[in-house]
Every structure is written in structure tokens, then in C-alpha cells.
């Protein structure tokens, strides 16, 4: 394999080049799957280990405290987005992805061996917080680098389809965590899972990281050389601040709605709709399976109708759907209806998640692409996605649960405005367009572009 696959070597035919690119997608996305599996194990098993670290208070207050730590882990993402984005833009995408998966492995292993409150008192939640911060740092760097790599290596004209596999594996990580929970609920009692079983999925994740590391070591780089002085710097990124702000705006709504209908939804079904824990877990497992399967459809759709059209549909329909869907789900205990309604909501969100990486990567030139994608995503994701559970539970604890639905609606409305302002990547994008994003956003035209 050549050192770079940004441009196909002339000695290779189109079929061979296509196979190499597909294998690169597989290699990079496998590590992405492991990263997100490790990260989401915390969310899915929080119902069981929350009392071990926060023994005082009722179920809602315990979940509120674990959600707080979940949110703090997200606040490390901007640091990870900057650190790993800089590494990816200056050293290489592969090096950045290898380091991030090793760091996630370490964080997962730490959680698996943590002592509980009964053993070390208040030190237990402190150690849990530190482990989550390490995972947050890792996954903050993972998204930007893998999104950049998969967008660059994807076949022109089919970038939306191939880049959609980032969210296939991201959701796949959630699905794996959910499947492990369902299997453990079948094999073990709730008391056994709460006592020690919740540690098992974190050990599994640490082991899977070794496989991901092996696959990522064989990846080829997507570009060579470049301006080492400018690459991965804030000064270079600031030249594209308009694109950065647009990405921030539509990512905020996308992240918040995504986490509302995925990680928080299981708790919502149990805590508000009063569905059995096992039924809620089974519903969310099936929902995530369907959600994962439809991502390439929405990615391929963007190759036909354009990323901008996808974004307008996601944000516009999303603004209209959140309040009625969440209100219905809060009063429903039928798992079949819950499955149908949640799947409908996630189908709308798929207009965004199916192209989440590529729609950001197209707005930044190669020398700051990983930094621009990673940092903008991490900032919006930490502020709105990472706090989704905490804010939802806070409103519930305050007796104003429905206010959270309107909060999500407002953020999607802001995303709708950003989607209208967003340049059309087919014309102005840095991957396949003419590289005039700033001009499309009202800035003076630039001569240099990727």
C-alpha cells in the first residue's frame, strides 16, 4: 500500500483503488466502533452502578449525579478536539487515531477496576470522574480525526455514502453496549449486575481496543507534506471562522437531539413512562439496530440531493417533531409503539447523522480540517449533547420536564437557520467544490484552497 491514498497511484486501476479505499474505511471505522462502545457503556449501565458511587438519594438524584459526570466527560472533548486535531493536521491522521484508541482503552480499563463508595468513600466518584475525563479527551479527538480521514478517503461522488459509516460505527458502539446489557440482563439478576456485573462491559471494551489498534496501524495516510507551520494552528483556523460558527450552530442542535433520542431515551422510558428496565433496554437495542442500518441510505441520499438539502430537512422536521413525540413517549408504556415513535424521530435526525462528518469536513481546507471538524464538533457536543441527560433530569427534578422538550426544539430551530446559511458544498466545498466557502459566507474570496 502506498504511503498516501489522497490521490490514486497511476499504476492502479479504478477497481483496485476502490478496494483500497473501502479497506481504509473499514480500518478507521473499526476503531471508531470500539471508542464509542467504551464511551456508551457508561450511559447504558448507569442505571445499575449509580448506587455504587452515589448511594444517597432516590433513583432520579443518583442518575442526576452520574449524568453530571457524563457531562463532565464531554467537557474534555474540546481539549481532545484541539489536541488530536493538531496532531492529525501536523503529524498525520493515522497517528492521531492510534493514540486516541489507546487512551480510550486505558479509561475503560480504569472504570472496570474502580473501587466503590462502600470501599473508599468519596474518593470513588472522584476516580470515576477522572476516568471519564480521560475517555472524554480520547473521544473528543476521535470524532474529528476519523471524520476527516473517512471523508478524505471516500470515493468522489459517493462521499456521503462512505462517510456515513462513521455514524454506522458510532451507533454500532451504542448498539454493542446495549446488546451487552440485554445479554447480561438475561444471564444475570439485577442484583448481580448492580453488585459486580456492570464492570464486565468495560473489560470487554479494553480488550476490543487491542484489535482496533492492530487494524489502525495498517492504515495509509490520506495526504502528504503540507505547510507544517500553518497546519493545525488556531491562526490558520481563524481564517475560516465563519464556517466554524455555522458548524457550531447546526452541530449543537444535532448533538442535543441525537443524545435525547438515544442515550437519554432509555432513562426517559424507565423514569418517566415507567417502562420496565428490561423492556426499555430491548426497545432501545432494536431502535439502534434500525438506526444504524439506515445511515448509509441518508448518506447516499445526500450524494444525490446535496448536503444542504439534507441539513434543511433534518433541522426543519426536527423542530416540528420533538415536543409531540416526547410528550407521547412520556405517557406510553407499550414497547411496540415506543419503538415506532423513537425510530421515526431518529429517521429525521438521520438526515444529519448520516452526513455528520462529511458536511463539516467539506467546509475546511486540508491543513486545518481535522482541527476545524474536531474542535467545532467537540465544543457544540460538550455544551449541548453532553449536558442533555443532566438538563433533562434537572428539569424533571424541578417538576418542569416538558421545558426540556422546548429547549431541544429551540436548538433545532437555530440549526435550521444555520442550515439555510450554510454554503452548498458541491459548489463551495474544499473536497469537491471550488474552495470558496468564505466567499459564499460573505467574506472576500481567497486564492489558496485545498
Number of C-alpha atoms within 10 A of each C-alpha: 8 9 11 15 20 16 11 16 12 8 8 10 10 12 9 12 18 16 11 19 23 16 16 24 22 20 21 29 26 24 30 30 26 29 31 26 28 29 27 22 25 25 22 21 20 20 20 18 23 22 20 20 25 23 15 11 10 11 14 16 17 21 25 21 17 26 26 20 24 26 25 20 26 29 23 23 32 25 20 28 31 27 20 34 33 28 23 28 27 22 17 22 26 21 17 25 30 21 16 25 28 18 18 29 27 17 26 29 20 20 20 21 12 17 18 21 17 12 12 12 13 13 14 18 22 14 17 21 19 17 22 26 22 22 28 30 27 32 32 32 35 30 31 32 35 27 29 30 31 28 29 25 26 21 17 13 13 16 23 30 23 25 32 30 29 30 26 25 25 24 26 24 27 29 26 24 26 27 19 19 24 19 11 18 17 11 11 13 12 15 10 14 19 19 15 13 20 23 21 16 23 25 18 19 27 23 15 20 26 15 13 23 22 13 19 21 14 14 24 22 19 22 19 11 9 12 10 12 10 15 25 27 19 16 11 16 20 13 13 20 15 18 24 20 13 22 24 23 22 28 28 26 30 30 27 25 26 21 18 24 20 20 19 19 21 23 24 22 25 19 18 16 19 15 20 14 18 14 17 23 23 20 22 26 24 16 22 26 19 15 26 24 13 17 28 23 15 24 30 21 20 24 18 13 10 17 28 20 16 26 28 21 18 26 29 20 18 27 22 13 15 21 18 10 16 21 14 14 21 19 12 17 19 12 18 10 14 22 19 12 17 21 21 16 20 25 20 19 26 28 27 31 31 33 33 26 28 29 29 28 31 28 30 29 22 23 26 26 30 37 32 36 32 34 28 25 29 34 24 25 27 24 19 24 24 26 24 28 28 21 20 24 26 18 16 18 13 9 10 13 18 15 15 22 21 14 18 24 23 14 23 29 21 17 28 24 16 21 25 15 14 24 23 20 24 18 14 21 25 21 22 15 16 14 25 22 29 21 13 19 17 9 12 11 13 12 7 8 15 14
